Amino acid sequence: MAGRSAARWLAPLALVGCVVALYVVVTSTLSDDDGGGTGSNRSGQSATQGGRPASDGTGRRERRRPRRMYTVKPGDTASIIAKKTGVSIQRIARLNPRLDLGVLSPGDRLKLRP
């Protein structure tokens, strides 16, 4: 009977441990996806080293050019896109007169600069 009571305590403790580990993994993954993480490079721009653009091996640094277009992702709003890209909502509206910024659909392409 003594072995049976230990198993009754160990199984729930193992389950709690798995739930805590899953929570830690999910929250760390979500915090990396908000743009503050260093592991992903979602914008297609060159990687940086120490906050500076990466070198191409010749001693010259690669210049970052702002993106011309942005593809709307699920959950994006005009204000979120403006924050992500650094382009004001007014400018986005002026460059995309045919789109209603209040009703964006995933896959819509927005012009960010002329």
C-alpha positions in Angstrom: 0.0 0.0 0.0 2.9 2.4 0.7 3.9 2.2 -3.0 0.4 2.9 -4.2 0.0 6.1 -2.1 3.3 7.5 -3.5 2.1 7.0 -7.0 -1.1 8.9 -6.2 1.1 11.9 -5.3 3.7 11.6 -8.0 1.3 11.5 -11.0 -0.5 14.8 -10.2 2.9 16.4 -9.5 4.2 15.3 -12.8 1.1 16.6 -14.5 1.6 20.0 -12.8 5.2 20.0 -13.8 4.3 19.4 -17.5 1.7 22.2 -17.4 4.2 24.6 -16.0 6.9 23.7 -18.5 4.3 24.1 -21.4 3.3 27.5 -20.0 6.9 28.7 -19.9 7.6 27.5 -23.5 4.4 29.2 -24.8 5.0 32.5 -23.1 8.6 32.7 -24.1 7.6 32.0 -27.7 4.9 34.6 -27.7 7.2 37.2 -26.2 9.8 36.5 -29.0 7.2 37.0 -31.7 6.3 40.6 -30.7 9.4 41.9 -32.5 11.6 42.1 -29.4 13.2 38.7 -29.9 16.6 38.3 -31.4 16.1 34.8 -32.9 13.8 35.6 -35.8 14.2 37.9 -38.7 10.6 38.3 -40.0 11.1 41.5 -42.0 13.5 40.0 -44.6 16.1 42.6 -43.7 19.7 41.8 -42.9 20.7 40.4 -39.6 22.3 42.7 -37.1 25.3 42.3 -34.8 25.3 44.3 -31.6 22.6 46.6 -32.9 24.5 47.5 -36.0 23.9 46.2 -39.6 25.9 43.1 -40.4 29.0 43.5 -42.5 29.4 41.7 -45.8 33.0 40.8 -45.1 34.6 43.8 -46.9 34.3 46.2 -44.0 31.3 47.9 -45.5 28.0 47.8 -43.7 24.8 47.0 -45.4 22.2 49.8 -45.4 18.7 49.0 -44.4 16.1 50.2 -46.8 12.5 50.6 -45.6 10.1 48.2 -47.0 7.9 49.3 -49.9 5.0 47.0 -49.2 3.4 45.3 -46.2 1.2 42.2 -46.4 -1.6 42.2 -43.8 -1.5 39.3 -41.4 -4.5 37.9 -39.4 -5.2 40.2 -36.4 -3.4 43.3 -38.0 -5.1 46.7 -37.7 -3.9 50.0 -39.3 -2.5 51.1 -35.9 -0.6 47.9 -35.4 0.8 48.1 -38.9 1.8 51.7 -38.4 3.6 50.7 -35.2 5.4 47.7 -36.7 6.6 49.6 -39.8 7.2 53.1 -38.4 4.9 54.7 -41.0 2.1 56.9 -39.9 -1.6 55.9 -40.4 -2.1 59.1 -42.4 0.7 58.2 -44.8 -0.6 54.7 -45.2 -4.0 56.0 -46.0 -2.6 58.6 -48.5 -0.5 55.9 -50.3 -3.5 53.4 -50.4 -6.6 55.4 -51.3 -8.5 52.4 -52.6 -8.2 50.4 -49.3 -10.5 51.0 -46.3 -8.0 50.9 -43.4 -10.9 50.1 -41.0 -11.6 46.8 -42.9 -8.3 45.1 -43.6 -8.2 41.5 -44.7 -5.2 39.1 -44.3 -3.3 39.1 -47.6 -4.1 42.7 -48.5 -0.9 44.5 -49.6 -0.3 48.0 -48.4 2.1 50.5 -50.0 4.4 52.0 -47.3 6.4 54.4 -49.4 6.2 55.8 -52.9 
